[in-house]
């Protein structure tokens, strides 16, 4: 897995991702504590609203940012957006009203909506070998998991000496360091093959996405993953601080359980993906996470919730969550040409976060109105709905297909529907999309 670090550009990009995520992890803990400080028992609703605003920014800004990304210098764009995020993070310690949190979160996440898809689309341009890219996906997932695991631990240690507001300073430092590392790397910026209008550039990624069965299946899986992670992200602070009456450090420990499970999956995935198709691995992860949340909902009725039980539950949910979403980068890369990758990654970013837009406030409302057992059961039901849609949208015969989607093919074309199994993977020729060739 570590062999891809010999690539200097990728090494710098991974380092940029790690330091930015570390800062983001500190902000996640601090934001939950800030919400509790401002609203106490209604913290779940406040945090759910803040995260809903984040999703609104993602859904509305990402397609527009992708439309301009193919016309801008990618490195300069990433650096500017990192600096905007740093400035906003440094403003968060000074808020005294809930509405101020909402405004700053919208600006911060609008910058992230432009940054993240462009950053993700750069990786397959840097690492053109598919096996290297698979390793990079696992390392990227590992970076997210280390953030989920280590950032809460770091936050817990810092909270012994400083107030939670000081954690936002670490967030600002992380974004500045990320900008410096991006500056030090030479990034490719593929140009579109033909001039396109702003409307076409804004909607192209979503059109390609929704015409591709495997990506429609990915969207359904994203819904399931969002349902389960919403329960973790929105309600952990309320469960620990209000229901269990434990300290701020205990919140960090519970969140670290989710990150730890996800990190274990990241280590296992390269071998799993070498043996099994993406669809099977992703569905297995979603089933594991959904089953674990369902079991926790039942147990929470019959036995008292403890920090140990909550953390163990989050470990298994984190493992399933990571197994579900980590391979998505490979699916996206296989489904678009290089010049369309920012658009297709932005489409995944927009549509997946539209799921969170619905499920974050739902998780907060269920927790506030009915308590932990009903909240867990409700989010489990939402996850099951996503699993049902996966089986309808993503046929098994598409598991081994390697297809570059072309919107000019009819919807019932076998290479789009996956209705005809092939003994070997099929690649649609970029120059002659109607004539498949064996690799």
Secondary structure, DSSP 8 states (H G I E B T S, - for coil): -GGGGGSHHHHHHHHHHHHHHHHHHHHHHHHHHHHHHHHGGGHHHHHHHHHHHHHHHHHHHHHHHHHHHTTS-HHHHHHHHHHHHHHHHHHHTT--SHHHHHHHHHHHHHHHHHHHHHHHHHHHHH--SHHHHHHHHHHHHHHHHHIIIIIHHHHHHHTTTS-GGGHHHHHHHHHHHHHHHHHTS-------SS---HHHHHHHHHHHHHT-HHHHHHHHHHHHHHHHHHHHHHHHHHIIIIIS---HHHHHHHHHHHHHHHHHHHHHHHHHHHHS-HHHHHHHHHHHHHHHHHHHHHHHHHS---HHHHHHHHHHHHHHHHHHHTTHHHHHHHTS-GGGHHHHHHHHHHHHHHHHHHHHHHHHHHHHHH-HHHHHHHHHHHHHHHHHHHHHHS-GGGTT------TTS-TT-HHHH--S--SS-EEE-SS-TTSEEE-
